[in-house]
Amino acid sequence: MSNPTKRVLIVDDEEDLTWTLTKKLSKDNDQFEVIAVNSGKDAMNVMDQLPVSMVLTDVRMPEVSGLELLQKIKEKYPSTKVVIMTAYGSSDVQQIANTRGCFQYIEKPFEINDLREIILDGIQEKKGFKGSVADYQLSDIIQLNCLGRLNISLNVKHDQEEGIIYFKDGNIVHAVMGDLEGEDAFHNILSWQGGEFAVNRNVTIPVETIFKNWQSLLLESMSRVDENSDLAKEDQEQEKFWRFRKIESLLSKLKSSAGVEHILIHSKIGFPIFYLGSFGKEQEKITEMGDEISALMKTFEKAKKALNNQKLEYWEVQLENQAIFLYKIPYQDAFFTVVGNKKLNPGMVRQEIKKSLMQIAQLL
């Protein structure tokens, strides 16, 4: 019986790019078929008609963004792997993509061979069991193994750490992680947030160090995770509150200056980090303004070739009734934008921004 066709779907609103990728990847037509479309809507139409092994999608597209498409695919076709391609890379985008189940993340411009390796790695079928702890709760996986009364080992990886949990007739009988063994190792492994696991059969259990029933072990681990998580979140929130109060105090003079309407600290893609201004806590309006600023930055990026590909440090735009000042925050993937009306004093704004930039960088 022949293997089913592996299909790779390329999604990007730039037709030149999809044409180029299709042509270069066609050399591997003995291993996978390439289909290209120019919108997220067309991508879903294709997937509703044909099984697709992998989707390569740009982030910034009209109507349906790459991150929105990723979410739709994972909801409707969870087995399809999704690779995010973007020319506007940032830790924000990567974090969101990983949270939504992205298989890989690659920044433009990239080498075609690097993309080819990602595709081949993603579509090849590997023997055994492998999964992502980001897609499942590790406690659920353990519970399934126990209920199935299995004799296996569960190998778990998280960043640079590795651990093994041994099962005998559905009971958890041993665990090892670094220098830890037994219950200490088990609870440590269960505290990891995300990672990968592999199931191995026909294993030899080196020693039995755990004698509690698996239900008690899981309840104890989850209780420990909840306690640590609550404390960590509380500490993080307090630290964030303190830092943002410092930033607010630092920008108080600028905020109260005549003509200043909005002060926004944001990522390259417009994600709001800190805001002071007339929108108050209206998050939807703040986010919309971030998107508009990001669109302006994208326009500037397109002009980089004419400017010898120099990096953006700051720019100022004077409109009929509005002025916009945007400065890159040193050592951070973030920008400082001030928006004002006719009453704004440009010299004062420049002075206050430059005076506070380094302190803001240290507080972010």
C-alpha positions in Angstrom: 0.0 0.0 0.0 1.5 3.3 -1.0 2.0 6.1 1.5 -0.5 8.9 1.5 0.6 12.1 -0.2 2.3 14.6 2.1 1.2 18.1 1.3 2.8 21.4 2.3 0.7 24.5 2.1 2.4 27.9 1.8 0.4 31.0 2.9 1.7 34.5 2.3 0.1 37.6 0.8 3.3 38.3 -1.2 2.8 36.5 -4.4 6.4 36.8 -5.5 7.5 34.9 -2.3 5.0 32.1 -2.6 6.0 31.6 -6.3 9.7 31.5 -5.4 9.2 29.1 -2.5 7.0 26.8 -4.6 9.6 26.7 -7.4 12.5 26.0 -5.1 10.7 23.4 -3.0 9.4 21.6 -6.1 12.7 19.8 -6.2 11.5 17.7 -3.4 8.2 16.7 -5.1 9.1 13.0 -4.6 8.7 13.6 -0.8 5.9 16.2 -0.6 3.5 18.2 -2.8 3.6 22.0 -2.5 0.4 24.2 -2.7 0.6 28.0 -2.4 -2.2 30.5 -1.5 -2.1 34.2 -0.7 -4.6 34.5 2.2 -5.6 32.7 5.4 -9.2 32.3 4.0 -7.9 30.5 0.9 -5.7 28.3 3.2 -8.7 27.1 5.2 -10.6 26.4 1.9 -7.8 24.2 0.7 -7.6 22.3 4.1 -11.4 21.7 4.0 -10.9 19.9 0.7 -7.5 18.2 1.1 -5.4 16.7 3.9 -2.4 18.9 4.6 0.7 17.7 6.6 2.2 21.1 7.2 1.4 24.8 6.8 4.0 27.5 6.3 2.4 30.9 7.0 3.5 34.5 7.3 2.4 36.5 10.4 1.2 39.8 9.0 -1.5 39.3 6.4 -4.8 41.1 5.7 -8.1 39.8 7.0 -6.7 36.7 8.7 -3.2 37.0 10.3 -0.8 34.1 10.6 -1.4 33.7 14.3 -5.2 33.7 13.8 -4.7 31.0 11.1 -2.5 29.0 13.4 -5.3 29.0 16.0 -8.0 28.0 13.5 -5.8 25.1 12.2 -5.1 23.8 15.6 -8.8 23.9 16.5 -10.0 22.2 13.3 -6.9 20.1 12.2 -4.8 19.5 15.3 -2.5 17.0 13.6 -1.4 19.5 11.0 2.0 21.1 11.8 2.3 24.9 11.4 5.5 26.8 10.8 5.4 30.6 11.4 7.5 32.8 9.0 7.9 36.4 9.7 10.1 39.4 8.8 8.9 41.1 12.0 10.3 38.7 14.6 9.9 39.4 18.3 9.7 37.5 21.5 6.0 38.5 21.7 5.1 36.8 18.4 7.2 33.8 19.2 5.7 33.3 22.6 2.1 33.6 21.2 3.0 31.2 18.4 4.4 28.6 20.8 1.4 28.9 23.1 -1.0 28.2 20.2 0.9 25.1 19.1 3.4 26.3 16.5 5.7 23.5 15.3 8.6 25.8 14.3 9.3 29.6 14.0 11.6 31.0 11.3 12.5 34.6 10.6 12.8 36.1 7.1 15.1 36.2 5.3 16.0 32.5 5.6 18.0 30.0 3.7 15.8 27.7 1.6 17.8 24.7 2.9 16.9 25.6 6.5 13.2 25.7 5.5 13.6 22.4 3.6 15.1 20.7 6.8 12.2 22.0 8.9 9.6 20.6 6.4 11.3 17.2 6.1 11.7 16.9 9.8 8.0 17.8 10.3 6.4 15.4 7.7 8.5 12.3 8.3 6.9 9.6 10.3 8.9 8.4 13.3 8.4 5.2 15.2 7.3 5.1 18.8 5.4 7.6 20.7 6.2 11.3 21.0 4.3 14.3 22.1 4.5 17.8 23.4 3.7 18.6 27.0 2.6 22.0 25.7 -0.3 20.2 24.0 -1.3 18.0 26.9 -1.0 18.1 30.7 1.7 15.7 31.9 -0.6 14.6 34.7 -3.2 13.5 32.1 -0.5 11.4 30.2 0.5 9.8 33.5 -3.1 9.0 34.4 -3.7 7.3 31.0 -0.6 5.1 31.5 -1.8 4.1 35.0 -5.4 3.4 33.9 -4.0 1.3 31.1 -2.0 -0.8 33.5 1.1 -0.3 31.3 4.7 -1.5 31.8 6.6 1.4 30.3 8.9 4.3 31.0 8.0 7.9 30.2 11.0 10.0 29.2 10.3 13.7 29.7 12.5 16.6 28.5 12.2 20.3 29.6 14.8 22.8 28.3 18.1 21.2 29.3 16.6 18.9 31.9 15.5 15.2 31.5 13.6 12.9 33.7 12.3 9.3 33.5 9.1 7.9 35.2 8.8 4.1 35.3 5.4 2.3 35.4 4.8 -1.3 36.4 1.3 -2.8 35.9 0.0 0.8 35.9 1.7 1.8 39.2 4.4 4.4 39.3 7.4 2.6 40.9 10.4 4.7 40.1 11.5 8.1 38.9 14.8 9.7 38.3 15.8 13.3 37.4 19.5 14.4 37.7 20.7 13.4 41.2 17.1 13.0 42.4 15.3 9.7 42.7 11.9 8.5 43.8 9.1 10.9 44.9 11.4 13.9 44.9 12.3 13.3 41.2 8.6 12.6 40.3 7.4 15.9 41.9 10.2 17.8 40.3 9.3 16.5 36.8 5.6 17.2 37.4 6.5 20.9 38.1 7.9 21.5 34.6 5.8 23.8 32.4 6.0 22.4 28.9 8.5 20.1 27.2 8.4 16.8 25.2 7.8 13.2 26.2 8.5 9.8 24.7 7.0 6.4 25.7 9.3 3.4 25.7 8.1 -0.2 26.0 10.0 -3.3 27.2 12.1 -1.4 29.6 14.0 -2.8 32.6 13.2 -1.0 35.9 16.5 -0.4 37.7 15.0 -0.2 41.2 11.7 0.5 42.8 11.7 3.7 45.0 8.0 4.7 44.9 5.3 2.8 46.9 2.4 5.3 47.1 -0.6 4.8 44.8 -0.5 7.0 41.7 -3.6 9.0 42.6 -2.0 10.2 45.8 1.2 11.1 44.0 -0.6 13.1 41.4 -2.7 15.0 43.9 0.4 15.9 45.9 2.3 17.1 42.8 -0.6 19.2 41.6 -0.9 20.7 45.1 2.7 21.7 45.1 2.5 23.2 41.6 -0.5 25.3 42.5 1.2 26.6 45.6 4.4 27.5 43.8 2.5 29.0 40.8 0.4 31.2 43.0 3.4 32.5 44.9 5.4 33.1 41.7 2.5 34.9 40.1 2.0 37.1 43.1 5.7 38.0 43.2 5.7 38.7 39.5 2.6 40.9 39.7 4.1 42.9 42.6 7.4 43.4 40.8 5.5 44.4 37.6 3.3 46.9 39.5 6.4 48.4 41.1 8.3 48.8 37.8 5.3 50.3 36.0 4.7 52.8 38.9 8.4 53.8 38.5 7.8 54.4 34.7 4.6 56.3 35.4 6.5 58.6 37.9 9.3 59.0 35.4 6.9 60.1 32.7 4.7 62.3 34.9 6.1 65.6 33.5 5.7 64.5 29.9 2.2 63.2 30.5 1.1 66.6 32.0 2.7 68.7 29.3 0.4 70.7 27.0 -0.6 68.8 23.8 0.5 65.3 24.9 -2.4 62.9 24.4 -0.9 59.4 24.4 2.3 57.8 25.7 2.8 54.2 24.6 5.6 51.7 25.1 5.1 48.8 22.7 6.8 46.0 20.8 7.7 46.1 17.1 4.4 44.6 16.1 2.5 47.1 18.2 1.8 45.0 21.3 1.1 47.4 24.2 3.5 47.1 27.1 2.7 50.3 29.0 0.2 53.2 28.4 -0.6 56.6 29.8 -3.1 58.9 28.1 -6.7 59.8 27.4 -7.7 56.2 26.6 -7.3 55.3 30.3 -7.8 51.5 30.6 -9.7 51.1 27.3 -7.6 48.2 26.1 -9.3 47.8 22.8 -8.4 51.4 21.8 -4.9 51.1 23.1 -4.4 47.9 21.1 -5.8 49.5 18.0 -3.4 52.5 18.3 -0.5 50.0 18.7 -1.6 48.3 15.4 -1.7 51.6 13.6 1.9 52.5 14.9 3.1 49.1 13.8 1.7 49.7 10.3 3.6 53.0 10.1 6.8 51.2 11.2 6.2 48.5 8.5 6.0 51.2 5.9 9.3 52.6 7.1 10.9 49.1 7.0 10.0 48.9 3.3 12.1 52.0 2.7 15.2 50.6 4.4 16.9 49.6 1.2 16.9 53.2 0.0 18.4 54.1 3.3 21.2 51.6 3.2 19.3 49.2 5.5 20.0 51.3 8.6 18.3 50.4 11.8 15.4 52.5 13.1 16.5 54.6 16.1 13.8 57.3 16.1 11.5 59.2 13.8 9.1 62.1 14.0 6.0 62.7 11.9 4.2 66.1 11.8 0.6 65.9 10.5 -1.8 68.7 10.1 -3.4 68.3 13.6 -1.1 65.7 15.1 2.5 64.9 15.9 4.0 61.5 16.4 7.4 60.8 18.1 8.8 57.2 18.0 12.1 56.2 19.7 13.8 52.8 19.9 14.3 51.8 23.6 18.0 50.8 24.0 18.7 47.1 24.6 15.0 46.2 24.4 12.7 44.8 21.7 10.5 47.8 22.4 9.7 51.3 21.3 8.5 54.5 23.0 5.8 56.5 21.2 4.3 59.9 22.1 1.3 61.3 20.2 0.1 64.9 20.6 -1.9 67.7 19.1 -1.0 71.2 17.9 -0.3 72.5 21.4 2.6 70.1 21.8 6.1 71.5 22.3 8.4 69.3 20.1 11.7 70.4 21.8 10.3 69.6 25.2 9.1 66.1 24.1 12.4 65.2 22.5 14.2 66.3 25.7 11.9 64.3 28.0 12.0 61.2 25.8 15.8 61.1 25.6 16.2 61.8 29.3 14.0 58.8 30.2 14.9 56.2 27.6 17.8 54.5 29.5 15.8 54.3 32.7 12.8 52.9 30.9 15.1 50.2 29.3 16.3 49.2 32.8 12.7 49.0 34.1 11.3 46.9 31.3 
